[in-house]
Amino acid sequence: MIVAVPKETKLKENRVALTPDVVKELIKKGFQVTVQSGAGLNSFFSDEAYNAAGATTVVDLKQLYNNADVVLKVNAPAQEEISYMKRGAVLLSFLWAATNVEIVNALAEAGVSAFSMDAVPRISRAQKMDALSSQANLAGYKAVLMAANTIGKIFPMMTTAAGTIKPSKVLIFGAGVAGLQAIATAKRLGAVVEVTDIRPETKEQVQSLGGKFIEVTGDDSIKIEGGYVKGVSEDFLKKQRELIAKHIKEADIVITTALIPGKKAPVLVTEDMVSSMKFGSVIVDMAVEQGGNVVGSELNQTIIKKGVTIIGESNIPSLLPMNASDLYAKNIATLLFHLAEEKGFKWELEEDITKGSLIVHEGNIVHPSVAK
């Protein structure tokens, strides 16, 4: 089968779906690989590196798609790209199908099959395919560095001849993959870290990394499936905001990571909370692309409100494109090897990973999150 890797076209996207090292793995397993010329440049992988790994580079995008049996991408394809795909071809990429219905419909009309990297189930067998986790891990690390670079003070306590500098206080919303990496990074830099999460089971993880857990008593409205928060009541969020209000006043840095798959991100930091923060404080809203956890955050903008800097970077993993591409390439290649052999796809439609990640099959929308 011919596997094609086009250059990503989404704004501020620097990642690429396959790296030269992972191309070698595909070729060893009998796949042919074609890469659009320049696809890896923003991740610092040259065309020559892909050619040396055994891939063929192609300049013409239409030709790349026309010949491809499998297309590997980071982001969902544009309508034009879908029109170039041949019927029966297979796509693997992030799709966010529940909120990207137009693209899903276009894929179905084009007669292709599509697997979504964000729909890979979080089970032990699929850990090496979990692109959400690999990218969130990097994002949590980078978010702390962005905040550290913006705030006008250091993180650790420092004793000098001129006096003692107090450590910075960092408040993190959410102890998922991104939140846990943010805790670890902020602690390594010497900050005092406080963390809030609606899942009480995260308390032990937070404390093991040296963070202080701010506990909010849960209720029956919290729904957790496969490690994701699927729903939470407005009453609970109000209770959480009331408890956090006093902590946010003392924070130098706030990092928010809360997402609900297929839904708008919950509002965790209100306008009043922002107003209560110290002049010169910094907020990084990692959920800005899905509506934001912070009232007033703006997509792909860094703004200042009442002396508080709010960073709304939509694609933080893309700021670390070498590592992000390398990890993503391993994720997507592992999924491909699970789904297919050199001669074709297995189409084990009742197998958990296949069933969980398959959105469109031979022109039919099959995933329950979209089909209904």
C-alpha positions in Angstrom: 0.0 0.0 0.0 1.1 3.6 -0.7 1.1 5.8 2.4 1.0 9.5 1.7 2.0 12.3 4.1 0.9 15.8 3.0 2.2 19.1 4.4 -0.1 20.5 7.1 -2.0 23.6 6.1 -3.7 24.6 9.3 -2.7 28.0 10.7 0.4 27.8 13.1 0.9 24.1 12.5 4.5 23.0 12.4 4.1 19.3 13.0 4.3 16.5 10.4 2.6 13.1 10.5 5.7 11.0 9.9 9.3 11.5 10.7 12.2 9.9 8.7 12.9 7.4 11.4 9.3 6.2 11.4 9.3 6.1 7.6 12.0 3.5 7.9 9.7 1.4 10.1 6.9 1.5 7.5 9.1 0.6 4.7 10.5 -2.4 6.6 6.9 -3.6 7.0 6.3 -3.4 3.3 4.6 -0.1 2.9 5.5 2.5 0.2 5.8 6.1 1.5 5.3 9.3 -0.4 5.8 12.7 1.3 4.9 16.1 0.0 8.0 18.1 -0.6 8.6 20.5 2.3 6.2 18.6 4.6 8.8 18.2 7.3 10.6 21.5 7.1 8.8 23.3 9.9 9.7 20.3 12.1 13.3 20.4 10.9 13.1 17.3 8.8 14.4 17.9 5.2 13.3 16.2 2.0 16.8 14.7 1.8 16.2 13.0 5.2 12.9 11.5 3.9 14.6 10.3 0.7 17.4 8.7 2.7 14.9 6.9 4.8 13.3 5.4 1.7 10.4 7.7 1.0 9.6 9.4 -2.3 9.0 13.2 -2.2 6.3 14.6 -4.4 5.7 18.3 -5.2 2.2 18.1 -6.6 -0.4 17.7 -3.8 -3.2 16.4 -6.1 -0.8 13.7 -7.4 0.1 12.8 -3.8 -3.5 12.2 -2.9 -4.6 10.6 -6.2 -2.0 7.8 -5.7 -2.5 7.3 -2.0 -4.1 4.2 -0.5 -3.6 5.6 3.0 -3.2 9.3 4.0 -1.6 10.2 7.3 -2.1 13.7 8.7 -2.0 15.6 12.0 -5.1 17.7 11.4 -8.3 17.0 9.5 -8.0 17.6 5.8 -9.5 20.6 4.1 -12.4 20.1 1.6 -10.0 20.5 -1.3 -7.8 17.8 0.0 -10.7 15.4 0.4 -11.7 16.0 -3.2 -8.3 14.7 -4.3 -8.7 11.4 -2.4 -9.6 8.3 -4.4 -12.6 6.3 -3.4 -11.7 3.5 -1.0 -8.7 5.4 0.4 -8.2 5.5 4.2 -7.4 8.6 6.3 -5.7 8.6 9.7 -5.6 12.0 11.5 -7.2 14.0 14.3 -10.8 14.7 13.2 -12.7 15.8 16.4 -15.7 14.3 14.6 -18.4 15.4 17.0 -17.6 19.1 16.4 -16.4 18.8 12.8 -19.4 17.3 11.1 -18.9 19.1 7.8 -15.6 17.4 7.2 -17.0 14.0 8.3 -19.8 14.3 5.8 -17.4 15.3 3.1 -15.3 12.2 3.8 -18.4 10.0 3.7 -19.5 11.6 0.3 -16.0 11.0 -1.1 -16.3 7.3 -0.3 -13.3 7.1 1.9 -12.8 5.5 5.4 -11.4 7.6 8.2 -9.9 6.9 11.6 -9.6 9.7 14.2 -6.6 9.8 16.5 -8.6 11.6 19.1 -11.0 8.7 19.3 -8.5 6.0 20.0 -9.8 4.4 23.3 -7.8 4.9 26.4 -7.1 1.2 27.1 -3.8 -0.4 28.0 -3.4 -2.0 24.5 -3.7 1.4 22.9 -1.2 3.4 25.0 1.4 3.6 22.2 -1.4 5.0 19.9 -2.5 7.7 22.3 -1.7 10.8 20.5 -3.8 13.0 22.8 -1.6 12.0 25.7 1.7 12.4 23.9 0.8 15.9 22.6 -0.7 17.0 25.9 2.4 15.9 27.8 4.5 18.3 25.7 1.9 21.0 25.9 1.9 20.9 29.7 5.6 21.3 29.8 5.7 24.2 27.2 2.8 26.1 28.9 4.9 26.5 32.1 7.9 27.7 30.1 5.6 30.2 28.2 4.3 31.5 31.6 7.9 31.6 33.0 9.1 33.6 30.0 6.2 36.1 30.4 6.1 36.8 34.1 8.4 39.4 35.5 9.9 37.3 38.3 11.7 34.0 38.9 10.1 30.7 40.0 12.3 29.5 42.9 13.0 31.0 46.3 16.4 32.7 46.2 18.4 34.1 49.1 20.7 36.9 48.2 22.8 39.6 50.0 20.0 42.0 49.1 17.3 39.9 50.7 15.2 36.8 50.1 13.0 36.4 47.0 9.8 34.5 47.6 8.9 31.6 45.2 6.3 32.1 42.6 2.9 30.5 43.1 1.4 28.5 40.3 -2.2 27.3 40.2 -3.1 24.6 37.8 -6.7 23.6 36.8 -6.8 20.0 35.8 -4.5 17.0 36.7 -4.8 15.2 33.4 -1.7 14.5 31.3 -1.1 18.2 30.5 -1.7 19.2 34.1 0.5 16.6 35.6 3.4 17.6 33.3 2.8 21.2 34.1 3.0 20.4 37.9 6.3 18.5 37.4 7.8 21.3 35.3 6.7 24.1 37.6 8.1 22.2 40.6 11.4 21.6 38.8 11.7 25.3 38.3 11.1 25.9 42.0 7.5 27.2 42.2 4.9 26.5 44.8 2.2 24.6 43.0 -1.5 24.2 43.8 -3.8 22.1 41.8 -7.6 21.6 41.5 -9.4 18.8 39.7 -12.9 17.5 39.9 -11.7 13.9 40.0 -10.7 13.0 43.6 -8.6 10.1 42.4 -6.1 12.5 41.0 -5.2 13.8 44.5 -2.5 11.1 45.0 -0.9 11.8 41.7 -0.8 15.6 42.3 0.8 15.1 45.8 3.4 12.6 44.4 4.7 15.4 42.2 4.9 17.8 45.1 1.7 19.8 44.3 -0.9 20.8 46.9 -4.4 19.4 46.0 -7.3 21.8 46.4 -10.2 19.4 46.9 -13.8 20.2 45.8 -16.5 17.8 47.1 -18.0 16.1 44.0 -21.6 15.3 43.2 -23.5 12.9 41.0 -23.3 15.3 38.0 -19.7 14.3 37.3 -19.5 11.7 34.5 -16.2 10.1 33.7 -15.7 7.7 30.9 -12.4 6.1 29.8 -10.4 8.7 31.8 -12.2 11.7 30.3 -14.7 14.0 32.0 -17.8 13.7 29.9 -20.0 16.0 31.8 -20.3 18.2 34.9 -23.1 20.4 36.3 -23.0 24.2 36.4 -23.7 23.9 40.2 -20.5 22.0 40.7 -18.5 24.4 38.6 -20.0 27.3 40.6 -18.9 25.5 43.9 -15.4 25.0 42.4 -15.1 28.6 41.4 -16.1 29.8 44.9 -13.4 27.6 46.5 -10.7 28.6 44.0 -11.4 32.3 44.2 -9.3 32.9 47.3 -6.4 30.8 45.8 -6.4 32.6 42.5 -5.9 36.0 44.2 -2.5 34.7 45.5 -1.4 33.0 42.3 1.4 34.5 40.1 0.6 32.1 37.3 -2.6 30.2 36.4 -2.6 27.3 33.9 -6.0 25.9 32.8 -6.2 22.5 31.0 -9.8 21.4 31.3 -11.5 19.9 28.2 -14.7 17.9 27.7 -14.5 15.9 24.4 -17.1 17.1 21.9 -18.3 20.0 24.0 -17.3 23.6 24.7 -14.6 23.9 27.4 -16.0 24.7 30.9 -15.5 28.2 32.2 -13.3 28.0 35.3 -11.8 31.5 35.6 -14.4 34.3 35.6 -13.9 37.9 34.8 -14.0 38.7 38.6 -11.3 36.2 39.2 -9.0 37.8 36.6 -9.7 41.2 38.2 -8.7 39.8 41.6 -5.3 38.6 40.5 -2.1 40.5 41.2 -0.9 43.1 38.8 1.6 41.3 36.5 0.2 37.8 36.9 0.0 35.5 33.9 -2.7 33.0 32.7 -2.2 30.3 30.1 -5.5 29.1 28.8 -4.7 25.7 27.2 -8.4 25.2 26.3 -8.8 28.3 24.2 -9.4 26.5 20.9 -12.5 24.9 22.4 -13.9 28.0 23.8 -11.5 28.5 26.7 -11.5 28.0 30.4 -10.9 31.7 31.0 -13.4 34.5 30.4 -11.8 36.9 28.0 -9.1 34.7 26.6 -8.7 35.1 22.8 -7.7 32.5 20.3 -4.0 32.8 19.2 -3.7 36.1 21.0 -1.8 37.3 24.1 -3.7 40.1 25.8 -3.5 42.1 29.0 -6.6 42.7 31.1 -6.3 44.8 34.2 -2.6 44.1 34.4 -3.0 40.3 33.9 -1.5 38.7 30.8 -3.7 36.0 29.3 -2.0 33.7 26.7 -4.4 32.0 24.3 -2.1 29.8 22.2 -4.2 27.3 20.4 -1.6 24.8 19.3 1.1 24.5 22.0 2.5 21.1 20.9 3.3 22.7 17.6 5.8 25.0 19.4 7.9 21.9 20.0 7.6 20.4 16.5 10.6 18.1 16.6 9.4 16.2 19.7 5.7 16.5 18.9 6.2 15.2 15.4 8.4 12.3 16.6 5.9 11.2 19.2 2.9 11.6 16.9 4.6 9.7 14.1 5.1 6.8 16.5 1.5 7.0 17.7 0.0 7.0 14.2 2.3 4.3 12.8 1.5 2.0 15.7 -2.2 2.5 15.0 -1.6 1.8 11.3 0.3 -1.4 12.0 -2.6 -2.5 14.3 -5.2 -1.8 11.6 -3.4 -3.0 8.4 -0.7 -5.1 6.8 1.2 -4.3 3.7 -1.5 -5.9 1.5 -4.5 -4.1 3.1 -6.6 -3.3 6.1 -8.0 -6.0 8.3 -11.3 -4.3 9.0 -12.0 -6.1 12.3 -15.0 -3.9 12.9 -15.8 -5.3 16.4 -12.3 -5.0 17.7 -12.1 -2.3 20.4 -9.5 -0.1 18.9 -10.9 -0.3 15.4 -14.4 0.3 16.6 -13.5 3.1 18.8 -11.5 5.1 16.3 -13.3 4.4 13.0 -15.5 7.4 12.1 -16.3 6.7 8.5 -16.2 3.3 6.8 -16.5 3.1 3.0 -18.6 6.2 2.8 -20.8 5.4 5.8 -20.6 7.4 9.1 -20.3 4.6 11.7 -19.1 6.2 14.9 -21.9 6.7 17.4 -20.7 10.2 18.4 -21.5 11.4 14.9 -23.9 8.9 13.3 -26.8 9.9 15.5 
